[in-house]
Structure formats: C-alpha cells, structure tokens
C-alpha cells in the first residue's frame, strides 16, 4: 500500500471511529461496511484509473438532463476487473461473515472464467440486474451477495474515473435531482450552515452537486406545502426530507458546519434509524442502496 493510500484509509478509519462514538447504536452496521470503505480508498489510489474523457461531455446535453455516463464510457473491458473483484470479495468476507460461502462461490467462478465482472457493466446499469439474475441462478449464489459486491465494484470504478469531472460539470450547469455523473438519485443531502444551500450526495459514484431546496430531487416538483422535514426528538440537524407528491424521503443533515472531516456514506449509514422510521411511515428512499433496503 502506498503512503497516500495509507493516509486515506487511516482518515476513513478515524471518521468511522468518531461516528461510532457519537452514534453507538450504528456500530454493528458501520463495522460491517468498514472493510468495503477501506478497500475502496486503497484501490482508488493504487489503480490510478484514467479519468473518463471530459472532452466528450457536452454542456448542452447536461442542460438537457443527460448525465456524463450516457455521454462517455466509464466501464472499459480492459479495466482491472479481477483485482477489484478479489479485493471486494475479501472485504465482504470480513464484514459480512454470513455471506462468506457466497463470496467463495463467486470467487471460484471468477477464477474458472465462468464469471467475468465486466459483463455486469457492459451495458450499465441494465446489465447489472441481468448479471445478478443469471449468476445467482447459474451458480446458486445469494443475489444480495452479488448485488452488494457489484455495487462496491461500481463505486470504486465510477469514483476513480470521475476524478476532476465535478469541476467540469459545475461550469456547464446541472439542475436535476439525479447525479450528473452516473444518473443515480442521492442517498443523503447536506444543508450547509454558512450559505444555506442544499448539496446532494450520490452513493453510487461519490459525487456531490447543488440542488434547489424548493424542489423535490425525486419528482422535481416545486411544492412548498407538500415538502417537509422529519426529525427525532431534539436532533434537528439529523432530518428526513419528505415529499407528499412522490412519497419519497431523503436523509438530510441540516445546517451543518462546512468545517471538519467527513464521509457522507458513513454518515448515511449511521442514520439508518431514520430510514426505518420513514419506511414505516409509508415513504420510500429517494434511491435504494446497500443499507436502506430492509
């Protein structure tokens, strides 16, 4: 591991320990995902994947709502799929012992060539669902285990290849509630203290973008009377934005300081008690992800 990778993984470990200290109720689930977060930081640094071609990303298409992934390739057959796959499998075995047998089966199929990871991303995102169905049936592997692994692999590749694209997008303009990089809806939002702007975070690729506080990111409807925020007891900083039009919710950190280290995915996982409450109230997440599908 390079010194830079060591610093990055050490930083994430520190963030995780800090959040567990503040939210001990979330220790078990955060600890389970910890190996995946650490392997993500390590691989993004070690692989040094070439960023997606920014020259193929056009402002006019962005203004029409066409995300970068639909303008230029992010997944290439020549990417180091096996190295990423084996590292992710090892992390799943460590964090999710109950999926150990499924991880071993998947690893075995990769080694024999019966499973090629790139096939799951050849026509993203539709090819992922197809791969989960085919591989779970053909190799008798828990589809949840396959889905977890493919999500982790996608995040590593997408985050590595979107490096530098954020600034490029900001110059062109983006006004949609879904991610301008990969097209996924956000898993968590942040309303920053100093400027009172809402920033949306995508767990599929790690990108953050600004979006109007007056619109729902899901249905993109402006309905002040139909938009609300739910919070537990006196914890007004940890809320769930709700939309009565589309009946979806979005975990939101309200009026937080711009200072301090953070990892939005770790924070989102620490707030799964809000996910449980909102789903019990009949709302669905802005997007389903590995930790909010109960």
Secondary structure, 3 states (H helix, E strand, C coil): CCHHHHHHHHHHHHHHHHHHHHCHHHHHHHHHHHHHHHHHHHHHHHHCCCCCCHHHCCHHHHHCCCCHHHCCCCCCCCCCHHHHHHHHHHHHHHHCHHHHHHHHHHHHHHHHCCCCHHHHCCCCCHHHHHHHHHHHHHHCCCHHHHHHHHHHHHHHHHHHHCCCHHHHHHHHCCCCCECCCCCCECCEEEEECCCCCEEEECCCCCCEEEECCCECCCCCCECHHHEEEEECCCCCCEEEEEECCCCEEEEEEEEECCCCCCCHHHHHHHCHHHHHHHHHCCCEECCCCCCCCC
